Amino acid sequence: MSKKTSETPATLWLKQRHIPFTEHVYVYEAKGGANDAAKKLGLDPHITIKTLVMENEKKQPLIILMHGDQAVSTKNLARQTGGKHIQPCEPATAQRHSGYLVGGTSPFGTRKALPVWVQSSILDLDHIYINGGKRGLLLQLDPQVLSQQLAAQAVDVALD
Protein backbone atom coordinates (compact mmCIF):
# COMPACT_ATOMS: atom_id res chain seq x y z
CA MET A 1 0.00 0.00 0.00
CA SER A 2 2.57 2.59 1.02
CA LYS A 3 6.20 2.99 1.92
CA LYS A 4 7.32 4.79 5.06
CA THR A 5 8.90 7.50 2.88
CA SER A 6 5.49 8.43 1.46
CA GLU A 7 3.76 8.83 4.79
CA THR A 8 2.04 12.17 5.09
CA PRO A 9 -0.72 13.39 7.41
CA ALA A 10 -3.13 12.49 4.58
CA THR A 11 -1.95 8.89 4.12
CA LEU A 12 -1.83 8.35 7.90
CA TRP A 13 -5.37 9.76 8.22
CA LEU A 14 -6.64 7.36 5.53
CA LYS A 15 -4.81 4.35 7.05
CA GLN A 16 -6.20 5.09 10.52
CA ARG A 17 -9.70 4.87 9.01
CA HIS A 18 -8.87 1.73 6.98
CA ILE A 19 -9.67 3.52 3.73
CA PRO A 20 -8.08 1.78 0.74
CA PHE A 21 -5.96 3.85 -1.64
CA THR A 22 -3.05 3.44 -4.00
CA GLU A 23 -0.15 5.87 -4.34
CA HIS A 24 0.98 7.37 -7.63
CA VAL A 25 4.23 9.34 -7.62
CA TYR A 26 5.23 11.80 -10.34
CA VAL A 27 7.81 14.54 -10.81
CA TYR A 28 6.23 17.70 -9.41
CA GLU A 29 6.48 20.91 -11.40
CA ALA A 30 5.73 24.27 -9.73
CA LYS A 31 2.43 25.72 -11.01
CA GLY A 32 1.86 22.54 -13.08
CA GLY A 33 -1.30 21.71 -11.19
CA ALA A 34 -3.66 18.80 -11.66
CA ASN A 35 -3.37 18.87 -15.44
CA ASP A 36 0.41 18.42 -15.28
CA ALA A 37 0.05 15.58 -12.76
CA ALA A 38 -2.56 13.90 -14.97
CA LYS A 39 -0.35 14.19 -18.04
CA LYS A 40 2.69 12.76 -16.24
CA LEU A 41 0.66 9.83 -14.89
CA GLY A 42 -1.24 9.23 -18.15
CA LEU A 43 -4.59 10.07 -16.54
CA ASP A 44 -7.70 11.91 -17.66
CA PRO A 45 -7.49 15.37 -15.99
CA HIS A 46 -11.22 15.11 -15.26
CA ILE A 47 -10.59 12.38 -12.64
CA THR A 48 -7.57 14.22 -11.20
CA ILE A 49 -9.02 16.36 -8.43
CA LYS A 50 -7.67 19.73 -7.27
CA THR A 51 -7.81 20.65 -3.59
CA LEU A 52 -8.21 24.42 -3.31
CA VAL A 53 -8.14 26.36 -0.04
CA MET A 54 -10.32 29.46 -0.19
CA GLU A 55 -11.82 31.89 2.28
CA ASN A 56 -15.09 33.76 2.61
CA GLU A 57 -15.66 37.44 3.33
CA LYS A 58 -15.13 36.74 7.06
CA LYS A 59 -11.71 35.18 6.29
CA GLN A 60 -13.09 31.75 7.28
CA PRO A 61 -11.26 29.04 5.31
CA LEU A 62 -12.85 26.23 3.33
CA ILE A 63 -11.77 23.59 0.85
CA ILE A 64 -13.32 23.15 -2.57
CA LEU A 65 -12.56 20.02 -4.59
CA MET A 66 -12.75 20.44 -8.37
CA HIS A 67 -12.02 18.41 -11.50
CA GLY A 68 -8.50 19.05 -12.76
CA ASP A 69 -9.80 20.25 -16.12
CA GLN A 70 -12.31 22.74 -14.71
CA ALA A 71 -12.21 25.99 -12.76
CA VAL A 72 -14.29 27.10 -9.78
CA SER A 73 -16.89 29.85 -10.05
CA THR A 74 -16.23 31.65 -6.78
CA LYS A 75 -19.45 33.63 -7.28
CA ASN A 76 -21.50 30.41 -7.45
CA LEU A 77 -19.52 28.88 -4.60
CA ALA A 78 -20.31 31.88 -2.38
CA ARG A 79 -23.99 31.71 -3.31
CA GLN A 80 -24.24 27.94 -2.70
CA THR A 81 -22.37 28.06 0.62
CA GLY A 82 -24.37 30.99 2.00
CA GLY A 83 -21.59 33.54 1.71
CA LYS A 84 -21.24 36.88 0.00
CA HIS A 85 -17.75 36.51 -1.41
CA ILE A 86 -15.16 33.72 -1.74
CA GLN A 87 -11.61 34.01 -2.96
CA PRO A 88 -8.51 31.81 -3.01
CA CYS A 89 -6.31 32.09 0.07
CA GLU A 90 -2.80 33.44 -0.27
CA PRO A 91 -0.34 30.50 -0.35
CA ALA A 92 1.00 31.22 3.16
CA THR A 93 -2.54 31.45 4.55
CA ALA A 94 -3.59 28.22 2.80
CA GLN A 95 -0.54 26.48 4.27
CA ARG A 96 -1.31 27.78 7.76
CA HIS A 97 -4.90 26.46 7.57
CA SER A 98 -4.19 23.11 5.89
CA GLY A 99 -0.69 22.29 7.13
CA TYR A 100 0.32 21.48 3.53
CA LEU A 101 2.49 23.28 1.02
CA VAL A 102 0.57 24.66 -1.96
CA GLY A 103 0.90 22.04 -4.69
CA GLY A 104 0.71 19.30 -2.07
CA THR A 105 -2.59 20.14 -0.38
CA SER A 106 -4.82 17.22 0.52
CA PRO A 107 -8.30 17.42 2.03
CA PHE A 108 -7.32 14.55 4.36
CA GLY A 109 -5.43 15.13 7.61
CA THR A 110 -5.52 18.92 7.51
CA ARG A 111 -4.03 20.88 10.42
CA LYS A 112 -7.44 22.43 11.17
CA ALA A 113 -10.80 20.84 10.48
CA LEU A 114 -12.01 22.77 7.45
CA PRO A 115 -15.43 22.60 5.81
CA VAL A 116 -15.14 20.70 2.52
CA TRP A 117 -17.22 21.31 -0.59
CA VAL A 118 -17.05 19.07 -3.64
CA GLN A 119 -18.15 19.59 -7.22
CA SER A 120 -21.13 17.19 -7.35
CA SER A 121 -20.04 15.45 -10.57
CA ILE A 122 -16.88 14.20 -8.80
CA LEU A 123 -19.07 11.96 -6.64
CA ASP A 124 -20.36 10.22 -9.79
CA LEU A 125 -16.90 8.98 -10.80
CA ASP A 126 -15.77 5.37 -10.22
CA HIS A 127 -12.48 6.54 -8.73
CA ILE A 128 -10.46 9.73 -8.40
CA TYR A 129 -6.85 10.78 -8.06
CA ILE A 130 -6.35 13.40 -5.35
CA ASN A 131 -3.32 14.91 -3.67
CA GLY A 132 -1.74 12.73 -1.02
CA GLY A 133 -0.29 15.49 1.13
CA LYS A 134 2.94 16.28 -0.64
CA ARG A 135 4.03 17.57 -4.00
CA GLY A 136 4.32 14.77 -6.55
CA LEU A 137 1.95 12.31 -4.82
CA LEU A 138 -1.59 11.48 -5.93
CA LEU A 139 -3.81 8.89 -4.25
CA GLN A 140 -6.35 6.84 -6.14
CA LEU A 141 -9.48 6.17 -4.12
CA ASP A 142 -13.26 5.99 -4.17
CA PRO A 143 -14.82 9.48 -4.32
CA GLN A 144 -17.50 8.42 -1.82
CA VAL A 145 -14.79 8.77 0.85
CA LEU A 146 -15.16 12.54 0.40
CA SER A 147 -18.77 12.65 1.54
CA GLN A 148 -18.59 9.70 3.95
CA GLN A 149 -15.39 10.63 5.79
CA LEU A 150 -14.99 14.39 5.24
CA ALA A 151 -18.70 15.28 5.23
CA ALA A 152 -18.00 17.07 1.95
CA GLN A 153 -21.09 18.85 0.71
CA ALA A 154 -21.91 18.72 -2.98
CA VAL A 155 -22.11 21.96 -4.97
CA ASP A 156 -22.32 22.80 -8.66
CA VAL A 157 -19.68 25.47 -9.17
CA ALA A 158 -17.68 24.32 -12.21
CA LEU A 159 -16.89 26.81 -14.93
CA ASP A 160 -16.86 25.19 -18.37
N, C-alpha and C positions, 0 to 999 in steps of 0.2 A: 504494500500500500504506500509506504512512505519511508524515506530514509531520514535519519536523525538530522542531517544537514538541511533538510527542507522544512523542518518544523518551524511553524510560525504560530502566532496566537490564533490565526484562522484554522490551521490544520489541527491544532490541539483542541480547539473548541468543537470541531466536527468529530474528532475521535472520541472525546468525552461523551458525546451524545450518540455514539455508534452509528454515525451517518456515513454511508459508503461514498467514496470519491476516488478518482484517480488523478495523479499529478501529471502535468504536461509542462516541461521546461523549455524555454526559448531564449534567444539572445535579446535582451531588452534594449530598446532604443528610445531615448528621451523624446517625448512628444509623439511617439509612434502610435500610442493608444491601442484600442481593441482591434482596429483594422490591421495594424502592423502585426499584432500577436496572431490574429487569425491567419494572415498570409504566411507567416513563418511556420505555423503549425498545420497549414493546409486545411483550414477550417472555413466554413461559411461565416462571415462576420455577423450575420443575423443571430447566430447561436452563441456568439462571444459577447458576454454581457459586461457593460461598463458599470462601475460603482462610482457614483458622483456624490461628493459631499457638498451640500448647499445650505443656505440659511435663509430664514424668513425675515420680514421687516423688523422683528424683535431680536434679531441675531441668534435665534434658536436654530441649531443645526438639524439637518435631516439627511438621509441617504435616499437617492433615487437610482434605481437600477434600470438601464436602458440597453436595447439592442446595440451592438457595436456599429451597425451601419445606419443608425438613426440618431437624431438629436432630440433634446428635451425642449418642449415649449414651457419656459418658466412661467409664462402668463397662465397657461392652462394648469400647470402644477399648482400655482398659488390658488387658483380658483377651486380646484378639486381637493385641496388640503385645508381650505378654510382660511387661507392667508390673503394678504393684499399684494405682497411682492416676494419673489424668491429669486435669489441670485447664487451663483457659484461662490463658495468660500475661497478666500486667498489660500494658496498652498500651505502656508505656515498654520493658518487657522484650521484647515482641513486635517492637517497632521495632528494638531493638538487635540481635536475632537476624536479622531479615529484611532490614533496611535500608529498609523501607517504613513509611509512616505507616499506622496502623490506618484501615481504610476504603479503602486503596489497596494492600493487600498482594497480591502475586502470588507464585505458587510458582516462577516463572521468574526467574533472575538475582538470587537472594537473596544477601545479604552473606556469610552462612555457608552451607555445604552442609548442608541439613537433611533428615532422612529425611521422605519424603512418603508419606502413606497416602491412599487414595481410596475413597470409597463405591463398591462394585463396580458398582452399577447405572449409575453415571456412564459407565463404559466401554462400555455398551451403546447409548449415544446416538449419533445421526448426527453431531452437532456440539454444542459447548458455548459458552457465553459466560463468560469468566473474567476476573478483574481484570488489567489491563494494567500495573500498577505505579504508578498514581496515582489519586487520587480522581476519579471521573467518567469513567473509561475502562475499557470492557470489550473483550476480544478474542474474536472468534469463531474457533474452530479445531476440529480433529479431536481428540476425547478420547484417542485412542490415543497422542498426543504425551505424555500424562501417564505412561504406563507405559514407552513407548519411550525418552523423553528424560530423564525425571526418576526412572526406576526406581520409580515409585509402586507401592506394594503395595496390592492390593485387600482391603478389609475390609467387613463388613456391620455398621454401627454406627448406622444411621438410626433415629431415634425417629419413630413415625408420629403 
